[in-house]
């Protein structure tokens, strides 16, 4: 069963695709892959040329989703240092 993220309508999760990892529009393109391509130096245009099924807004939503997930995490530094 595919679930769309409530805030990012192009981000979907399905236990039967990519082990349930967040993907783009039900495609087998994990958000993490897009982030990896961008961090390796690929431009948005290069990604879109390589994967024509993607749209520019898909890339922007992947970035927005990644930013949102980082904002939602809280790491208590004192507890982390004690481990």
C-alpha positions as CSV (number, residue, x, y, z in Angstrom):
1,X,0.0,0.0,0.0
2,X,1.4,3.3,-1.1
3,X,1.3,6.2,1.4
4,X,1.9,9.8,0.3
5,X,3.5,12.2,2.7
6,X,1.1,14.7,4.1
7,X,3.4,17.6,3.6
8,X,5.3,16.5,0.5
9,X,2.8,15.2,-2.1
10,X,5.5,13.7,-4.3
11,X,7.1,11.7,-1.6
12,X,5.6,8.2,-1.2
13,X,6.4,5.2,0.9
14,X,5.4,1.6,0.1
15,X,6.6,-1.5,1.9
16,X,6.8,-3.3,-1.4
17,X,9.1,-0.8,-3.1
18,X,12.6,0.0,-2.0
19,X,12.0,-1.6,1.5
20,X,9.6,1.2,2.4
21,X,12.1,4.0,2.0
22,X,10.7,7.4,1.0
23,X,10.6,7.5,-2.9
24,X,9.5,9.9,-5.6
25,X,5.9,9.5,-6.8
26,X,5.8,5.8,-6.3
27,X,8.8,5.3,-8.6
28,X,11.7,3.2,-7.5
29,X,13.7,6.3,-7.0
30,X,14.5,6.8,-3.3
31,X,14.9,10.3,-1.9
32,X,18.3,9.2,-0.6
33,X,19.5,8.5,-4.1
34,X,18.6,12.0,-5.3
35,X,20.4,13.5,-2.3
36,X,23.4,11.3,-3.1
37,X,23.5,12.4,-6.8
38,X,23.3,16.1,-5.8
39,X,26.0,15.7,-3.1
40,X,28.3,14.0,-5.7
41,X,28.1,17.1,-7.8
42,X,25.3,16.3,-10.3
43,X,23.1,19.3,-11.2
44,X,19.4,19.1,-11.2
45,X,19.5,19.3,-15.0
46,X,21.9,16.3,-15.2
47,X,19.7,14.2,-13.0
48,X,16.6,15.1,-15.1
49,X,18.5,14.2,-18.3
50,X,19.7,10.8,-16.8
51,X,16.2,9.9,-15.4
52,X,13.6,11.5,-17.7
53,X,10.7,10.1,-15.6
54,X,11.7,12.6,-12.9
55,X,10.5,16.2,-12.9
56,X,12.2,19.3,-11.5
57,X,9.6,19.5,-8.6
58,X,10.5,15.9,-7.6
59,X,14.1,17.1,-6.9
60,X,13.0,20.1,-5.0
61,X,10.6,18.0,-2.9
62,X,13.3,15.5,-2.1
63,X,15.4,18.4,-0.8
64,X,12.5,19.8,1.2
65,X,11.7,16.4,2.6
66,X,15.3,15.9,3.7
67,X,15.4,19.3,5.3
68,X,12.1,18.6,7.1
69,X,13.2,15.3,8.5
70,X,16.4,16.9,9.9
71,X,14.3,19.6,11.6
72,X,12.1,16.9,13.2
73,X,15.1,15.1,14.8
74,X,16.4,16.1,18.3
75,X,19.7,14.9,19.4
76,X,20.6,15.5,23.0
77,X,24.3,16.2,22.9
78,X,24.9,15.4,26.6
79,X,23.3,12.0,26.3
80,X,25.0,11.2,23.1
81,X,28.4,12.1,24.6
82,X,27.8,9.9,27.6
83,X,27.4,6.8,25.4
